[in-house]
Amino acid sequence: MSVLEELKALDKQRSKLLEGAKAEALEKAQKAVEELNALGFHYSLSEGTAKGKRATGIKRAMKDEACPICKFKTEPLHDGRAHRSQEKKKSFTAAELKERRLAKVD
């Protein structure tokens, strides 16, 4: 048996083991959900990512204009969202610009 054939056989074996482990875990999870539902809670089990607002958040594009807080443009661009961590909103200092890898553009 060649190395390639052995690797394919190992992949098949791994796949079967993984399916078995998944089936066992799924069975345990379904029993737990059924127990919660019997207690009056309303749970369901689903596969995939969450479909809440956070999982599908809206991505906003950066506008090619001066930051409303700093009153100047930088390269790469930044806007007011970059100032979220500041308690009192103010322009970035030269050191903060350097730390954020931003360069002031006239």
N, C-alpha and C positions, 0 to 999 in steps of 0.2 A: 504494500500500500504506500503510495507516495505521500509526501508531506501535505500537498494540496488536498488530497482525498481525506487525510486525517483531520485537517482543519475544517473541512466541510462537515465531516461526521461530528466533530466537536461542536460546531455551530448548531447543528440539528439537535444534539443532545442538550445544549444550553437553552435553546428555544423551547424544547419540551419541558425542561425543569422550570423555566421562567413562567410558562403558561400554567403549570401546576401550582406554583407559588401564588400567582395572581388569582387563580380560581379559589384557592383556600382563603386568601385575604379578602376577596370579594364576598365570599360566603359569610365570613365573620362580620364584615361590615354590614351586610344586608340583615343579619340577625340583630345587630345592635340598633339599626334604624327601625326595624320592626318592633323592638322592645321600647324604643323611645316613642314611637307612634302609639303603642298600646298604653303608654302612660299619659297620652293626651297631647304630646308634642307633635308638630307637623314637620318632619324631616324627609328629605329624599336624597338618593344617592345618584350622582351623575358623573360622567367621565369628561375630562377636558378642562379648559380654563374657566374661571368665573366670568359671568357676563354682566357684571355690575358696572357702574359708572367709572370706577377706578381702573378696571381692566381695559376699558375701551375709551379712555380719556381723549378729549379733543386736543389735537396738536395745533398750536397756533404758529403761524409763520412770523419770522422776525421782519419788522418793517425797516426799510432803508431810510431811517431818519434819526435825529438826535434823541437820546434818552430823555424822558420828561423830568427826571430827577437831576442828572448830571448836566443837562443842557448842552451836551456835545456828543459827537459820534465817535465810535471806536472801531478798530479793526482787530478781530472780527466784531461784528455788531453786538450790542447788548441793549436791553431796554429796562423798564422799571422792574420787571420780574427778577432781574439780577440783584436787586436790592432787598429781597425778601428777608434775608438774614439780619439786616440792620434794624436795630430797635428804633432809632431815629433816622429817618431816610435823609441821606445827604450824598453829595458827590463823592466818588471814589478818589482817594488820594493817589499820588504817583506810586507809592508802595503797593497799594491795593490793586491798582491797574497792572503792575508788574506781576504780582502774585496770581492774578486771574489771567495772565497772558493776553492782556488787552493793550492796544496802543491808541493813543488819542489821535484823531484825524481832524484836520481843519475843515 
